[in-house]
């Protein structure tokens, strides 16, 4: 799978993507680009297609029409005229380029924090055990969990489990990090510790596409905000523009007003 290295080519390019579940049309022609080193946050009402789009980028959900390319390589399919699903081996390699952190942690319950991180490094990246352990311990240190390396997920708080999930994804050295509502299952007092880790990665130039209901985090961490509703991108732009008091997009303005009232922003 050849990859483009041009700094001017978007790392992620989504074109006219459609996705339905039965008769429910969830994505209605999505166009989106994410540049290298850019942090883009997707906000919007529940049921608007945000998580489905993220899962299509990682091909956890196959998309029906359109194109998704990462570093110039089509995700999930080969060919243009007659699309053919890639082999599971190809898909595993491609998913390693799109590190995903899930809402509900998705750690293996029978593996320690360290083992959760080393598994992908040995099985997918092909690292030896010693090198995988060194890399895993480095990232556990980065998320402040060196002392929890030998703990099972059941012995960790929700915030600690989510930080292990972030370390697991980033240790694979993905080209883009996908974050799906990573704080929504956490108690309020644990949210800050997770967002601090993500902010530090953003400051170091990690490319990220995040779905979030943490509007303050989206505003502080992102170069661009995308507002999705009813399966379409209704507005996008820099945070100052999206959150402007003079916002002209009525749907976005209504969403932010309801959200602010509910969360006292």
C-alpha positions as CSV (number, residue, x, y, z in Angstrom):
1,X,0.0,0.0,0.0
2,X,1.8,3.1,-1.2
3,X,1.5,6.2,0.8
4,X,1.8,9.9,-0.1
5,X,4.3,12.0,1.8
6,X,3.4,15.4,0.4
7,X,2.9,17.9,3.1
8,X,0.3,19.6,1.1
9,X,-1.9,16.5,0.6
10,X,-4.5,16.1,3.3
11,X,-3.7,13.2,5.6
12,X,-7.4,12.3,5.7
13,X,-9.7,12.9,2.7
14,X,-13.4,12.0,2.9
15,X,-15.4,12.4,-0.3
16,X,-19.2,12.0,-0.8
17,X,-19.5,9.3,1.9
18,X,-22.9,7.7,2.3
19,X,-23.9,5.2,4.9
20,X,-27.2,3.6,5.7
21,X,-28.4,1.1,8.3
22,X,-31.4,-0.5,6.7
23,X,-33.8,2.3,5.7
24,X,-32.0,4.8,8.0
25,X,-29.7,7.1,6.0
26,X,-27.1,8.0,8.6
27,X,-24.4,9.7,6.4
28,X,-25.6,11.8,3.5
29,X,-22.6,12.7,1.3
30,X,-19.9,13.7,3.8
31,X,-16.9,15.7,2.5
32,X,-14.1,16.4,5.0
33,X,-10.3,16.9,5.0
34,X,-7.8,16.8,7.9
35,X,-4.3,18.1,7.4
36,X,-1.2,16.6,9.0
37,X,-0.8,17.8,12.5
38,X,-4.3,19.2,12.6
39,X,-6.9,18.6,15.4
40,X,-10.4,18.6,14.1
41,X,-13.4,18.2,16.6
42,X,-16.8,17.0,15.5
43,X,-19.7,18.3,17.5
44,X,-23.5,18.1,17.1
45,X,-26.7,16.5,18.4
46,X,-27.0,12.8,19.1
47,X,-27.9,10.8,16.1
48,X,-26.3,13.1,13.7
49,X,-23.8,10.5,12.3
50,X,-20.7,11.7,14.2
51,X,-19.6,8.3,15.6
52,X,-20.6,6.5,12.4
53,X,-18.3,8.7,10.4
54,X,-15.4,8.0,12.8
55,X,-16.1,4.2,12.5
56,X,-16.1,4.5,8.7
57,X,-12.7,6.2,8.8
58,X,-11.4,3.2,10.7
59,X,-13.5,0.8,8.6
60,X,-15.2,-0.6,11.7
61,X,-18.3,0.3,9.6
62,X,-18.1,-0.2,5.8
63,X,-19.4,2.8,4.0
64,X,-21.8,2.4,1.1
65,X,-20.7,5.0,-1.3
66,X,-17.9,7.6,-1.7
67,X,-14.2,7.5,-0.8
68,X,-12.1,7.7,2.4
69,X,-8.4,7.9,1.9
70,X,-5.6,8.1,4.5
71,X,-2.3,9.3,3.2
72,X,-3.5,8.7,-0.3
73,X,-4.6,5.1,0.3
74,X,-8.3,4.2,0.1
75,X,-9.6,2.8,3.3
76,X,-11.4,-0.5,3.3
77,X,-11.7,-1.0,-0.5
78,X,-9.6,-1.5,-3.6
79,X,-10.5,-0.1,-7.0
80,X,-12.8,2.7,-8.2
81,X,-15.4,1.3,-10.6
82,X,-15.9,-2.0,-8.9
83,X,-15.0,-1.6,-5.2
84,X,-13.6,-4.8,-3.6
85,X,-13.3,-5.1,0.1
86,X,-9.7,-5.4,1.3
87,X,-8.4,-8.6,2.9
88,X,-8.6,-8.8,6.7
89,X,-4.8,-8.7,6.8
90,X,-4.8,-5.4,4.8
91,X,-7.6,-4.0,7.0
92,X,-5.6,-4.8,10.2
93,X,-2.6,-2.9,8.8
94,X,-4.7,0.0,7.8
95,X,-6.5,0.2,11.2
96,X,-3.1,0.4,12.9
97,X,-2.6,3.6,11.0
98,X,-5.8,5.0,12.5
99,X,-5.5,4.6,16.3
100,X,-9.0,4.6,17.8
101,X,-9.9,5.4,21.4
102,X,-13.4,4.3,22.3
103,X,-16.1,5.6,24.6
104,X,-16.2,2.5,26.7
105,X,-12.4,1.9,26.9
106,X,-12.5,-1.6,25.1
107,X,-9.5,-2.9,27.1
108,X,-9.0,-6.7,27.3
109,X,-10.2,-7.5,30.8
110,X,-7.9,-10.5,31.3
111,X,-4.7,-8.5,30.3
112,X,-2.8,-6.0,32.5
113,X,-2.4,-2.4,31.4
114,X,1.0,-3.3,30.1
115,X,-0.2,-6.3,28.2
116,X,-3.1,-4.3,26.6
117,X,-0.5,-2.0,25.1
118,X,2.1,-4.6,24.0
119,X,-0.4,-6.9,22.3
120,X,-0.8,-4.8,19.2
121,X,2.9,-3.9,19.1
122,X,3.9,-7.6,18.9
123,X,1.0,-8.9,16.8
124,X,0.5,-6.1,14.4
125,X,3.7,-4.1,14.4
126,X,5.9,-7.2,14.8
127,X,8.1,-5.8,17.6
128,X,10.0,-8.2,19.9
129,X,8.8,-8.5,23.4
130,X,11.5,-6.4,25.0
131,X,11.1,-3.6,22.5
132,X,7.3,-3.7,22.9
133,X,7.6,-3.6,26.6
134,X,9.9,-0.6,26.5
135,X,7.6,1.3,24.2
136,X,4.5,0.4,26.3
137,X,6.2,1.5,29.5
138,X,7.2,4.8,27.8
139,X,3.6,5.6,27.0
140,X,2.3,4.4,30.3
141,X,4.7,7.0,31.8
142,X,3.4,9.6,29.4
143,X,-0.1,9.1,30.7
144,X,1.0,8.9,34.3
145,X,0.4,5.2,34.9
146,X,3.8,3.7,35.2
147,X,2.9,2.3,38.6
148,X,-0.3,0.7,37.2
149,X,1.5,-1.4,34.5
150,X,0.6,-4.8,36.2
151,X,-3.0,-3.9,37.1
152,X,-6.0,-5.4,35.4
153,X,-8.6,-3.0,34.0
154,X,-10.9,-4.0,36.9
155,X,-8.3,-2.6,39.3
156,X,-8.2,0.8,37.5
157,X,-10.6,3.8,37.6
158,X,-12.5,4.8,34.5
159,X,-10.1,7.7,33.9
160,X,-7.1,5.4,34.3
161,X,-8.6,2.8,31.9
162,X,-9.2,5.5,29.3
163,X,-5.6,6.7,29.7
164,X,-4.4,3.2,29.0
165,X,-6.6,3.2,25.9
166,X,-5.0,6.3,24.7
167,X,-1.5,4.9,25.4
168,X,-2.4,1.7,23.6
169,X,-3.5,3.7,20.5
170,X,-0.6,6.1,20.4
171,X,2.0,3.5,21.0
172,X,1.1,2.0,17.6
173,X,2.3,5.3,16.1
174,X,-0.8,5.9,14.0
175,X,-0.9,8.5,11.3
176,X,-4.2,9.8,12.8
177,X,-5.8,9.4,16.2
178,X,-9.6,8.9,16.3
179,X,-11.3,9.8,19.6
180,X,-14.9,8.8,20.1
181,X,-16.6,10.6,23.0
182,X,-13.7,9.5,25.2
183,X,-15.0,11.3,28.3
184,X,-18.7,10.5,28.1
185,X,-18.5,7.3,30.3
186,X,-16.4,9.1,33.0
187,X,-17.4,10.7,36.2
188,X,-17.0,14.4,36.0
189,X,-13.9,14.4,38.3
190,X,-12.1,12.0,36.0
191,X,-12.6,14.0,32.8
192,X,-9.8,16.5,33.3
193,X,-7.1,13.8,33.6
194,X,-8.0,12.3,30.3
195,X,-8.4,15.6,28.4
196,X,-5.0,16.8,29.8
197,X,-3.4,13.8,28.1
198,X,-5.1,14.6,24.8
199,X,-4.2,18.3,25.0
200,X,-0.5,17.3,25.5
201,X,-0.6,15.1,22.4
202,X,-2.3,17.9,20.4
203,X,0.5,20.3,21.5
204,X,3.1,17.9,20.1
205,X,1.4,17.8,16.6
206,X,-0.5,14.6,16.7
207,X,-3.2,14.5,14.0
208,X,-6.6,13.9,15.6
209,X,-10.2,13.6,14.6
210,X,-12.3,13.7,17.7
211,X,-16.1,13.4,18.4
212,X,-16.8,15.2,21.6
213,X,-19.5,16.8,23.7
214,X,-16.9,18.7,25.7
215,X,-17.3,22.0,24.0
216,X,-14.6,23.7,26.0
217,X,-12.1,21.0,25.1
218,X,-13.1,21.3,21.4
219,X,-12.6,25.0,21.5
220,X,-9.2,24.8,23.3
221,X,-7.6,21.8,21.5
222,X,-8.9,22.2,17.9
223,X,-7.7,24.1,14.9
224,X,-11.1,23.4,13.3
225,X,-14.6,22.5,14.4
226,X,-17.1,20.5,12.3
227,X,-20.8,20.7,13.2
228,X,-22.8,17.6,12.1
229,X,-26.5,17.2,12.2
230,X,-28.9,14.8,10.4
231,X,-26.0,13.1,8.5
232,X,-24.5,16.2,7.0
233,X,-21.8,18.7,7.8
234,X,-23.8,21.9,8.5
235,X,-20.9,24.2,9.4
236,X,-17.1,24.1,9.8
237,X,-14.4,26.5,10.6
238,X,-12.0,27.7,13.3
239,X,-13.3,27.7,16.9
240,X,-13.5,31.5,17.0
241,X,-15.8,31.5,14.0
242,X,-17.9,28.5,15.1
243,X,-18.5,29.8,18.6
244,X,-18.9,33.4,17.6
245,X,-21.8,35.3,19.1
246,X,-22.6,36.4,15.6
247,X,-22.9,32.8,14.2
248,X,-25.3,33.0,11.2
249,X,-26.0,29.2,11.0
250,X,-29.4,28.9,12.6
251,X,-29.0,25.1,13.3
252,X,-25.6,25.5,14.9
253,X,-26.7,28.6,16.9
254,X,-29.7,26.6,18.2
255,X,-27.6,23.6,19.2
256,X,-25.0,25.8,21.0
257,X,-27.8,27.6,22.9
258,X,-29.4,24.4,24.0
259,X,-26.0,22.9,24.9
260,X,-24.9,26.0,26.9
261,X,-28.2,26.0,28.8
262,X,-27.8,22.3,29.7
263,X,-24.1,22.5,30.6
264,X,-24.0,26.1,31.9
265,X,-21.2,27.1,29.5
